[in-house]
Amino acid sequence: MNDNKYLTVEALTKYLKYKFDSDINLKTVFLKGEISNFKAHTTGHFYFSIKDEYSKINAIMFSAHNKKMVFTPTEGMKVLVRGRISIYETTGNYQIYVEEMLEDGLGNLHIAFEQLKEKLSKEGLFDPIHKKVIPKIPSRVGVITAATGAAVKDIISTIERRFPICEILLFPSLVQGDNAAPDIVKKITQANDYDLDVLIIGRGGGSIEDLWPFNEEIVARAIFNSRIPIISAVGHEIDYTISDFVSDLRAPTPTAAAELAVPNIIDLAHNLNQITIRFNEFIYKQINFKKLYLDSIKNSFVIKNPMIMYENKKQNLDNIIEKVNQLLLYKLDINKAIFTNLKNNNILLNPINLYKPKQLELTNIISKLELLNPLSILKRGYTLTYIDDKIVKNVSDVSIDSNLKIKFYNGVVDTKVIGKEELNEK
């Protein structure tokens, strides 16, 4: 028996996998269907099946591809996928390796909505710091919406009912279709050339496709750049558009936008009446208070007896003068006592006594100086001998014919040496 003609299951599977992987038609396949058996693995990979009414194919989407998705797949969701077809060798089943997934139908619009919302949010177009304040009592309100339809009628009738003195300027615009977004931008630009206090932009309800012009980026940026505060009123209360996020105020419906744009004149009249009442009460209380204050002044003791105030001041002045006089006398007495003490001081009476100790001290110093004075020694018979103004201290300093000056206590004698005799010390 020749076994060479028999293949292993592994060999067949590898051969089929090679065929699948080398087929250019299977490298990029676009499928649409319904998700079933969906499982998000802990590794981040998605395992599921895609089926239609007649067939089913297994699918896997690795985390490297699904981490950028803006929605989470769920059981029964209709999707559009792009991927490659290959065989999983372990089971021998063919499957699609999904690289991109979109929601089918309205899902594409939802993805575009979320992507633009995230982009504009990161740029700061939704930040509250950029929101302009809606004036409480506007004089002129602009409205951008379709020229016909329930929305414009509701807005105008609501404003006229609530605040009939307000002027309404209508800027008719397309609000549906491919040309609606550029037309809305154009009308926002035109409205900013008018002296408006607030601008309402919106339309009535409809499908997401009908409302889509208000999700366009050019409309969002035109709203953000508007000088006039804008109230967005698109669709019904459950509908949200990009315009709602970027506007200065979002209204759930066009009628609600009109109510937010203008006050109720009946409420204003009531508030004005209440303010008038409170103001009159305040004025009345102030008048009564001032009247009571004036009466208290008129009836005061000082006003009725003005001389009393003068007498009190005069008495205070007398008290001050008396205190000043006492203080001056006190100072004079102190200075007089100081002068008397100085006048009776022993030094002033006998000033010579101040100098006697000093005179005695001076005499003692003079006596000491006299003892040290060389002239006093000369008086006792001693002399000083000089040669060339130098004192001779030794006989060896003298030679024959030396000219000497001999100083006595009362004069000097010039002499010349004609001979000398030295004494030998023993």
TORNU-335697 format. One record per residue: residue in three letters; y, z, x of N, C-alpha, C in turn. Coordinates in steps of 0.1 Angstrom, whole numbers, plus 5000, padded with zeros to 4 digits. Example, Ala and Ser with C-alpha at 12.3 -4.5 7.8 and 13.67 -1.06 7.14 Angstrom:
// TORNU-335697
ALA494350785132495550785123496750785132SER497850715128498950715137500050795129
// end
This chain:
// TORNU-335697
MET498850005008500050005000501250005009ASN502249915006503449905015504549985008ASP504950095015506050185010507450135013ASN507550035022508849985026509749935015LYS509049885004509849824994510349924984TYR510050054986510550164977511750224984LEU512850244976514050314980514050464976THR514650544984514950674980516050674970VAL516150784962517250794953518550804960GLU518550874971519750894980520250754984ALA519250674989519650534994520250454983LEU519650454972520150374960521550424957THR521750564956523050614952524050574963LYS523750584975524750544986525050394985TYR524050314981524350174980525250144968LEU524950214957525850194946527250244948LYS527350364955528650414959529450314968TYR528750254977529350154986529850044977LYS529149994968529549884959530749924951PHE530750044946531950094938533150104947ASP532950164959534150184967534750054973SER533849954974534349824980534849734970ASP534649764957535149674947536649694945ILE537449594947538849604946539349634932ASN538549594922538949614908538749764904LEU538049834912537849974909538650074917LYS539450014927540250104935541450164928THR541950084918543150134910542850094896VAL542550194888542150174874543050254865PHE543550194854544350264845543550284832LEU543450414828542750444816543550524806LYS543250514793543850604784542750654775GLY542950784771541950844762542250984759GLU541251064755541451204751540751294760ILE541451404764540851494773539751584766SER538651604772537651694767536951774778ASN536451894775535751974785536752004797PHE537952034794538952054805538652194812LYS538752194825538552314833539452314845ALA540352414846541152424858540452524867HIS539952474878539152554888540152644896THR539552754901540352844909540952784922THR540252674926540752594938542052514935GLY542352504922543552424918543152284913HIS541852244914541452114910541152114895PHE541352004888541151984874539851904872TYR538951964864537651894860537651874845PHE537451744841537451714827536751584824SER536751544811536251414808537351344800ILE537351204800538251124792537351044783LYS537651054770536750984761537650904751ASP537050814744537650744733536550754722GLU536750664712535850664700534350634704TYR534250554715532850504718532250554731SER533150594741532550624754533250744761LYS532750784772533250904779533050884794ILE533950924802533850924817534251054822ASN533451104832533851224839535151194848ALA535951304850537151284858537351414866ILE538051394877538451504886539851474891MET540651574891542051554897542251664907PHE542351624919542451734930543951794929SER544051914935545251984934546451914941ALA546051834951547151764958547851664949HIS547251624938547851534929548351604917ASN547751704912548151774900549251874901LYS549551914914550652024915552051974911LYS552251844911553551794907553751764892MET552651784885552751764870553651854863VAL554351804853555351884846554751944833PHE553451914830552851964818551452014822THR550852094813549452144816548552074806PRO547552004811546551934802545852034793THR545551994781544852074771543751994764GLU542852064759541752004751542251914740GLY541851794740542251704729543551624731MET544151654743545451584746545151434749LYS546051344744545951204747546751184760VAL546051114769546751094782546550954787LEU547450924797547350794805547050834819VAL546050784825545650824839545550704848ARG545850724861545650624871544750684882GLY543750604886542850654897541850554902ARG540850594909539850504914538450554909ILE537550454907536250474902535250484914SER534450594914533450604925532250684919ILE531250704928530050774924530050904931TYR529651004923529451144929527951144933GLU527651144946526351124951525351234946THR525851354944524851464941524251444928THR525051394918524451374904524151224902GLY524751134910524550994907525450944896ASN526351024891527250984880528450914886TYR528950814879530150754883531350834876GLN532450844882533550914876534850864882ILE535950904876537250854880537950974887TYR538550934899539251034907540751014903VAL541351094895542651074889543751114900GLU544751024901545851044910547151074903GLU547251024890548451044882548051054868MET548751144860548451164846549751174838LEU549851114827550951114818550451144804GLU551351214796550951224782551151094775ASP550251054767550350934760551350944749GLY552050824746553050824735554250904738LEU554551004729555751084731555651174744GLY554551184750554451254762555251204773ASN555451074774556251014784557751054783LEU558151054770559551094768559751244771HIS558751324768558751464771558851484786ILE558151414794558151424809559551384814ALA560051274809561351224813562451334810PHE562251394798563251504794563151614804GLU561951664807561851774816562351744830GLN562051624834562451584848564051584849LEU564651524839566151524839566751664837LYS566151744829566551874827566551954840GLU565451944847565252014860566251964870LYS566551834870567451774880568851824877LEU569351814865570751864861570852014863SER569852084860569952234861570052274876LYS569352204885569552234899570952194904GLU571552094898572952054902573952154896GLY573552244887574452334882575252294869LEU574852184863575552134851575352224839PHE574352314839574052404828574652544830ASP575252564842575652704845576752754836PRO576652874831577752924822579152924828ILE579152934842580552934848581352814845HIS580652704842581352574839581652554824LYS581252644816581452634801582952664798LYS583552574791584952584786584952664773VAL586052734771586152824759586552734747ILE585952764736586252694724587452764718PRO588552694715589752764709589452824695LYS589952934692589753004679590452934668ILE591652884670592352814659592852684664PRO592052574663592452444668593352374658SER594152284664595052204656594452064653ARG593752014663593151874662591651884667VAL590751834659589351824662588851684663GLY588251644674587651514675586151514671VAL585651404665584251394661583751264666ILE582651274674581951154679580551144672THR580351054663579151034656579150904649ALA578150874641578050744634579150744623ALA579750624621580750614611580250644597THR579050624594578450654581577250744583GLY576850804572575750894573576051034569ALA575051124568575251254563576051344573ALA575851314586576451404597577951404596VAL578551284596579951274596580551334583LYS579851304572580351364559580351514559ASP579251574565579051714565580151774574ILE580451714586581351774595582751764589ILE583151654583584551634578584751734565SER583751734556583851814544583951964548THR583152004558583152144562584452184568ILE585052104577586352134583587452134573GLU587452034563588452034553588352154544ARG587152204541586952314533587352444540ARG587052454552587252584559588652594565PHE589152484570590452484576591252354574PRO591752334562592352204558593552164565ILE594252264572595452224580595052164593CYS593852154597593452094609593251944608GLU593751874618593651724618592351684625ILE591651584618590351534623590551394628LEU590051364640590051234646588651194648LEU588251084641586951034642586850914652PHE585850924661585550824671584150774668PRO584050664659582750614655581950564667SER580650594667579850564678578450534674LEU577750444682576250434680575550564684VAL574650604676573950724680572450704680GLN571950584680570550544681570450414687GLY569350394695569150264701569550254715ASP569250144721569450124736570850124740ASN571750074731573250074734573950194730ALA573250294725573950414720574550504731ALA573750524742574250614753575550554759PRO575650434763576850384768578050394758ASP577750374745578850384735579350524734ILE578450624735578750764734579650804746VAL579250754758580050774770581450724768LYS581550604763582850534761583750614751LYS583150664740583950744731584350874736ILE583550934745583951064751585151034760THR585150924767586250884776587550864768GLN587450794756588550764748589150894742ALA588250984738588651114732589451194741ASN589151184754589851264764591251214767ASP591651094761593051054762593851104751TYR593251174741594051234730594151384732ASP595151434726595451574727594651654717LEU593351674720592451744712592151884717ASP591851974707591552104711590052124713VAL589252044706587752054707587151924702LEU585951894707585351764704583851794700ILE583551744688582151764683581351634685ILE580251644692579351524694577951554688GLY577551454679576251484673575851374663ARG574751404657574151314646573151404638GLY572651344628571651414620570251404626GLY569351454619567951464625567251334626GLY566151334633565351214635564251244645SER563551134648562451154658563051164672ILE562151194682562651214695563151084701GLU562550974696563150844700564550824695ASP564750864682566050844676567150934683LEU566751054687567651144694567851114709TRP567051014714566951004729568350964735PRO569250894729570550874736571250994741PHE570951114734571651234738570851304749ASN569751244753568951294765569251204777GLU570151104776570451024788571351094798GLU571151064811571851124821573351084820ILE573750964817575150924817575851004806VAL575251034795575851114784576051254789ALA575051304795575151444800576351464810ARG576451364819577551374829578851354823ALA578951264813580251244806580651374798ILE579751444792580051574786580551674796PHE579851684807580151784818581551754823ASN581951624825583251594830584351584820SER584051614808585151614797586151724800ARG587451684798588451784798588451874786ILE588051814775588051884762586751964760PRO586852084755585652154752584752084742ILE583452074744582551994735581552084729ILE581352064716580252124708579252024705SER577952054709576851954707576151994694ALA575951894686575251914673574351794670VAL573151804676572251684676570951724668GLY570751664657569451684650569451814642HIS568251864640568151994633568052114642GLU567852224636567952354644566852354655ILE565652294652564552304662564752194673ASP565652104671565751994681566652044692TYR566252014704567052044716567151914725THR568351884729568551764738569251814751ILE569351724760570051754773571551784770SER572051714760573451734756573751874752ASP572751934745572852074741573052174753PHE572352144764572352234775573652214783VAL574152094784575352064792576652094785SER576652094771577852114763578352254765ASP579552274761580152404762579652504751LEU579152444740578552524729577552434722ARG576452494718575452424711575352474696ALA575452374687575252414673573952354668PRO573252434659571952384654572052264645THR573152244639573252124630574752084630PRO575051954625576451914625577252004616THR576752054605577552144597577852274604ALA576952324611577152444619578152424630ALA578252294636579152264646580652264640ALA580752214628582052224621582452364619GLU581552454615581852594613582252664625LEU581652624637581952684650583252634655ALA583652514651584852444656586152504650VAL586052534637587352584630587052714623PRO588052794622587852924614587952894599ASN587552994592587652984577589053034573ILE589752944566591152984563591253104554ILE590253124546590153244537590053364545ASP589153354556589053474565590353494572LEU590953384577592253404584593253474575ALA593353424563594353484553594053634551HIS592753664550592353804548592753884560ASN592453834572592753904585594253914586LEU594953814583596453814584597053924575ASN596453924563596854024553596554174558GLN595354184564595054314570595954354581ILE596254254590597254274601598654314596THR599054244585600354274579600354414574ILE599354454567599254594562599254694573ARG598454674583598454774594599754774602PHE600454654603601754654610602754724602ASN602754704588603754774580603554924581GLU602254964581601955114582602455164595PHE602255084605602655134619604255144619ILE604955044614606355054613606855174605TYR606155194593606555304585606355434592LYS605255454599604955574607606055594618GLN606355484625607355494635608755534630ILE609055474618610355514612610455654609ASN609355704602609255844598609355934610PHE608655894621608555974633609955984639LYS610655874640612055874646612955944637LYS612755944624613656014615613456164617LEU612256204618611956354620612556394633TYR612456304643612956344656614456354656LEU615156264649616556264647616956394640ASP616256424629616556544622616456674631SER615456674639615256784648616356804658ILE616856684662618056684671619256734664LYS619456684652620656714644620656864641ASN619556924638619457064634619157154646SER619257104658618957194670620157284672PHE619857404678620857504680621957454689VAL621657374699622657334709623657234702ILE623157144694624057054687624957124678LYS624457224671625257304661626157394669ASN625857444680626657534688626757484702PRO627557374704627657314717628257404728MET629157504724629757594734628757684740ILE627657704733626557794738626057734752MET625857604752625357534764626357554775TYR627657534772628757544782628757694787GLU628657794778628757934782627557964791ASN626357914788625257934796625457884810LYS625957754811626157694824627257774832LYS628257814825629357894832628758024837GLN627958094829627358214834626458184846ASN625658084846624858044857625658024870LEU626857954868627657924879628258054885ASP628658154876629158284881628058354889ASN626858344884625758414891625458344905ILE625658214906625458144918626558184928ILE627858184923628958224932628758364937GLU628358454929628158594933627058604944LYS625958524942624958524952625458464965VAL626258364965626758304977627658394984ASN628558474977629458564983628658684989GLN627658724983626758834989626158785001LEU625658665001625058605013625958595024LEU627258555021628258535032628658675038LEU628758775029629058905034627958965043TYR626758935038625558985046625558915060LYS625858785061625858715073627058775082LEU628258805076629358855084629058995089ASP628359075082627959215086627059205098ILE626059105097625159085108625859045121ASN626758945120627458895131628359005137LYS628959085128629859195133629159295141ALA627959325137627059425144626659365157ILE626359245158626059175171627259185180PHE628459155175629659155183629959295189THR629759395180630059535184629059575195ASN627759535194626759575204627159505218LEU627659385217627959315229629259375236LYS630159415227631459475232631159605239ASN630259685234629959815239628859815250ASN628459695254627459685264627959745277ASN627159815285627459875297627959775308ILE627359665307627659555317629059505315LEU629459485302630859445299631859555302LEU631459675299632459785302632559815317ASN631459805325631559825340630859705347PRO631459595347630859475353630459495368ILE631259585375630959605389629459655392ASN629059735382627659785383626659675383LEU626959555378626059445378625859395392TYR626959405401626859345414626559445425LYS626559575423626259675433624859655439PRO623759645431622459615437622459495445LYS623159385441623159265448623959275461GLN624959355461625759385473624959455484LEU624259555480623359635489622259545495GLU621759455486620659365490621259265501LEU622459225498623159125507623459195521THR623859325521624159395533622859405541ASN621759435535620459455542620059315549ILE620259205541619959075547620759045559ILE622159075558623059055569622659135581SER622259265579621859345590620559285597LYS619659235589618459175595618859055603LEU619758975598620158855605620858885618GLU621659005618622359045630621359085641LEU620259145636619259185646618659055653LEU618558955645617858835650618858735656ASN620158765655621258675660621258695676PRO621058575683621058585698622458625704LEU623458605696624758655701624858805702SER624158875693624159025694623459065707ILE622458985712621759025724622759005736LEU623558895735624458865746625458975748LYS625859045736626759155737626259265746ARG625059275747624459385755624359345770GLY624959235774625059205788624159085792TYR623359035783622458925786623258795785THR622658685793623258555793622258455791LEU622658335787621858215786622258115796THR621258055804621557955814621057825810TYR621857715811621557585807621657485818ILE620757395819620857275828620757155819ASP621857075818621856955809621556995795ASP622157105790622057155777620657205773LYS619857225784618457285781618457425787ILE617857515780617857655785616857665796VAL617257735807616457755819615557875816LYS614257855817613357965814612658015826ASN612757935837611957975849612857935861VAL612858015872613657995884613257865891SER611957825888611457705895612157575889ASP612757595877613457485870614857465877VAL615257555886616557545893616357495907SER617257405911617257365925618657365931ILE618757355944619957355951620857245946ASP622157275944623157185939622957155924SER622057235917622057215902623257275896ASN623757205886624957245878624457325867LEU624957455867624557545856625657575847LYS625257605834626157665825625657795820ILE626457895823626058035819626858075807LYS626158105797626758145784626758295782PHE627958355781628158495778628458505763TYR628458635758628758645744630058595740ASN631058595749632458555746632958435754GLY631958355760632458235767631358175776VAL631758065783630757985791631357975805VAL630557985816630957965830630157855836ASP630857755842630157645849630057685863THR628857665870628657705884627657605890LYS627557615903626657525911625857605920VAL624557575921623657655929623757605944ILE624057705952624157675967622957735974GLY622157815968620957875974620157945963LYS618857975966618058055957616958125964GLU616558225957615458305963614458335952GLU613158305954612158325944611458455947LEU611158515937610358645938608858615936ASN608058675944606658655943606058765934GLU605358725924604758815914603458865920LYS603358995920602159055925601259095913
// end
